[in-house]
């Protein structure tokens, strides 16, 4: 899997399907957001929609 360098969403593509930025294979941590409106972690990471995210992307 690859992670978007801007929004941290996890995908198999080389370009992020949400924001169009390039993705990286160098990422750490795994986060699943189910309810971003009630998640303090999602708020801190500025995540607006549910999905799978990387905590750190290089």
C-alpha positions in Angstrom: 0.0 0.0 0.0 1.0 3.6 -0.5 0.1 6.7 1.4 -0.7 10.2 0.1 1.9 12.7 1.1 -0.7 15.4 1.7 -3.8 13.8 3.2 -2.2 10.5 4.4 -5.0 8.3 2.9 -3.9 4.8 2.1 -4.3 3.6 -1.5 -2.7 1.2 -4.1 -2.4 4.0 -6.7 0.6 6.3 -7.4 -1.6 9.4 -7.3 -4.1 10.0 -4.5 -7.7 9.6 -5.7 -8.9 12.3 -3.3 -6.5 15.2 -3.6 -4.4 14.3 -6.6 -1.0 14.4 -4.8 1.7 11.8 -5.3 1.8 8.8 -2.9 4.7 7.3 -1.1 5.6 3.7 -0.1 7.5 5.1 2.9 4.9 5.5 5.7 4.4 4.4 9.3 1.5 3.7 11.5 -2.0 2.7 10.5 -5.2 4.5 11.5 -8.8 3.6 10.6 -11.3 6.4 11.0 -14.9 5.5 11.3 -16.5 8.7 12.6 -14.2 11.7 11.9 -16.6 14.2 13.5 -16.3 12.6 16.9 -12.6 11.5 16.7 -10.0 13.7 18.4 -7.2 12.0 16.4 -9.1 12.8 13.1 -9.5 16.4 14.3 -5.8 16.7 15.0 -4.9 15.2 11.6 -7.5 17.3 9.9 -9.3 14.2 8.5 -12.8 14.9 7.2 -14.0 11.5 5.9 -13.9 7.9 7.1 -11.1 5.6 5.8 -7.7 4.2 6.2 -4.8 6.6 6.9 -1.1 6.5 7.6 0.2 8.3 10.7 3.5 9.4 9.2 4.4 9.7 5.5 7.9 10.5 4.1 
